[in-house]
C-alpha cells in the first residue's frame, strides 16, 4: 500500500460509512415522524440485517489495515487527516475491544429495554425496568474496562460522549452550579410569580406549524437543506451528511411555547451541523463535534437569543397576526416574562433556563454513584426524589415523572447528560465573545440573524468535527479558558431584572 | 448443500433483499415527500454506494449456487417455493446477461435523463431530451437481446413489466378499445356537457387533507400499516414488506377531485399490497404480482367504486361538513355527474375513465413502432400529436403537455403503459364476478367496505406474487377467460345513463 492509495481508500470507506449512517438515520427518522403506528418491527427487521453488514464493514481486515498504515504514517498526514484517522481508530478500538457476542447481546438487550422502559413509564412501574437498568449499567461498565482498563469507567463514558470531559471537570462545573444557581432559584421563589397565561390557551396545530416555518426563516435556516417534520419527542438528525438535515417538533395545543422553543432549539442544532465546511462532507469530520458544543448552539438560539427581549419584540407582530384575538392586548413585556417564567418542576424537558442545569446535576450525581457502587439500582427512585427535593425543592409525585422520565438510560446513554448543562454554559461565554464584534441584540431586534450566524459559522460551525471540543472552545474564545462565571452572570442579570431580585 | 440448508439460505437472502429494498424505497419515498429541495445529490451519493452492495449481493456466487441447487431440486419444492425460485432466477438471469459495465452505464444515463426530461418538459424542448431517449430505447432493446435473443424485444419488455403479456394480447385488447371506446367518446361529445363546477373552486389544502384521511377510513385502509404523505406525483410504495405501506397525494386548490381520487386510487394499491398473505413477508412472494393486477385494484376503488352513485351519496354529507358553503346546494346527482365528466384532453393523468385507455393506446403504439424501427425518435412529437388527434380528437398544444408529459420513458419504463389500461378492464370483470356473491353497491351506500375488501382479499390480494397474473385472474374469475366486453359494457352502461346517449 502507498500513502495515496491509503488516503483514497479511507475516504471511500468513510463515504460508505456515511451511506450506512444515512439509511439507518433515515429509518429512525421515518419511525419517529411519518411511519404508521405498527411498523416498528418491520423497521427492526431491516435494521438487524443492515447492522450485520455495518459491523462486518466497520471491523473488516481492509479497514484495519488501512487505518494501521495511516497511523504509521501519521507524520506525513495533514492535521485534518490525522484527526480523521484518530476518530476512526478510536471507534475501531472500541468495536474490537468488545467481544462480538457481548456486543450483539447488548444491542439485543437495548431493543428490549426500550420497550420495557416505555411500559414502565406508562405504568409508573420502576420495578419492571430495574432489571434492564441493572444489566445496562453493568454492561457499559464492563465495556469501559474492556476498552480502557486503567480508566475510571465513568470517566470513560463521559469522554465517549464528550471528548475530553472528566469527572474532575464535572465536579468543578456542577459545584459552581450548586453554589450559584440553587440560591438564585431560592431568591426567585421568594418573589411574586410572573404571569404566563398569554402563552397558554388553545393553539391549533396548523397555526403552530405556520409559526414554526416562520421561526425557521427568522433564525436563518436554509430550507433547501433543512427539512421539518413532527414527532413525539423533538430531535435533529443529519442524513448522510450536513447537506440534508432534519429538525422536528411536537405541538401542544394548550401551550404555544413548547413547539416554538423546540423549533428554535432544534434549529440551533441544524445551523451547527449544516454550517460544517463543505470539504468535510462524507467524512468523520462532517457535522458538529460533540454533544456539549451542540447544546451550546441549540440552547444559544433557544434561550440566549430566542428568550431575549429583542427576539420577543421581533416575533410578537407575527404572533398577533397568527392569533389576533389571543395576542391583541399582549405586550412584548408580557410575552417576555411569560417565556422566561422560572418554576422548579419535575421534568427536565419542560424546565426553564435557570432550573435546567439542576435537572442535569441530579442525573450526573446518580450515574456517578451507581458506577462507583454508592447507589444501587433498586434505590434509584428514592435517591432521585431526594435530590429533586434538595436541589429543586419539589416533591416528585411518581416515578413516571421522576426517575423514569428520560429515555436515555434505556438506550445506554450513560455519561451523556452532563453535556446538556455544560453546553449551556459554553453558550453564555460565546455570547460575551461574540458581542466584542457583533451588536447581537440589535441584530435580533432588526431580524437580521446573518451577522450572528456568520460569527458562529466562522468560529464554531465550519470546523465540523475537525477540532476537539476543547480546541473549538479555544479558537472561538481566542484562547480564553472556559469559565462558568459567564453563565452564572448571564442568568443572574437576566432574572434579577425579570423578577426584581 | 442439503435441501433444508438451501431453503433456509434462500429465505435469508430474500430477507436481505427485502432490507435493501426497504432502504432504497425509503430513500426514494423520502425524496418525493419530506426531503428538502436540494438534497437529491446527497441521496444519490448514498444510493450509488448501496447499489454496489446490492449488485454484488444479487449476483454473488453463493446466491447463484443456492438458486442452481434449488432449480435442480425443483420437484421436491412446494408450489410457493418453486414460484419463489422461478422469480429469483428470472431476475438473476437478467442481471447476469447484461455486462456489468453496460448495466452501470445505463443506470448512470438514467440519472442524467431524469434531469434532462425535467428540463425539457419545463422548457417545452423535446430536442434536449431526444438524445437520451434515443440512447434509452437503444439500450433496452439491446438488453432484451442479451437476455432473450429469440424473443421480440418489445414482447420481452411487456413480459418484464407484466408477466405473460404479449403484443398479440395487446393488439386484440387495444383493437377492442379502438373499436368500442372511440365511438363511445364521439357519441358523448355530441351531447350537452355535464357541469362540474361543484368540484371546482378554492379548496384549502388542509381541509383536503382532512378529507383524505376520511376517505382512507371509508375504503378500509389499516392506518396502523398504511402511512400517508404529500408529494408532486402521487404514488404508493411498500417499505420492506407489506407491513409498511405508504400512499401519497397532491392537492390542487382549484379542484377537490384530483387529490380525492388519487387518495382512493393509491388506497387501492395499498389495499392490494397489504392484503398479501402474512406468510409471504420478506420473500419475493410478498405484495402485488404485477402492474396490471395492481391497476385492476387501484382503478377499481377509484372508478368502479369511487365514482359510483352510491359512493357519492355516502361521502357527500362529509363534503358538506368540510365545505359547508360550497356544497350547501349540491345534490348527489350534481356531484356524481361532476366526477364523471368525460372530456378528451392532452394529459393522461388528468383523463376521465372513458378516455383513459386511449391515452395508453397512443403510448403503446408508439413504443411498438420505435422498437420495430417504424418511427424515429426525432419524429415522436409529430406522431404523438397525430395519434392524439386521431383517437381523442384534440390538438396537442405543445410537447410539455404532449410527448414530454410522462416521466416513464426517462426512467426506461418502456412496455409498462399497457398494464394501466388492461388493469382497468380486469377490474370491470372482477366486478361482475364479485356481484355474484356481494351486493357491491348497497355495501358502498352503507359505507360497509368489508365484504368488498374481503372478496378482493380472498380472490386476489392474499396470493401476493405467489401466482402469475394469469393464474390470479383464473382463480378470481373461477376459470372464466378474460374478456374486454365487461369493461366496454360497464363504460357504455354508465355513460349512456349519465349523458343520455
Interface residues (C-beta under 8 A of the other chain):
Chain A: X15 X16 X18 X19 X22 X23 X26 X27 X30 X33 X34 X35 X36 X37 X38 X39 X41 X42 X43 X45 X46 X49 X50 X53 X206 X223 X224 X225 X226 X227 X229 X239 X240 X241 X243 X244 X246 X282
Chain B: X15 X16 X18 X19 X22 X23 X26 X27 X30 X33 X34 X35 X36 X37 X38 X39 X41 X42 X43 X45 X46 X49 X50 X53 X206 X223 X224 X225 X226 X227 X228 X229 X239 X240 X241 X243 X244 X245 X246 X282
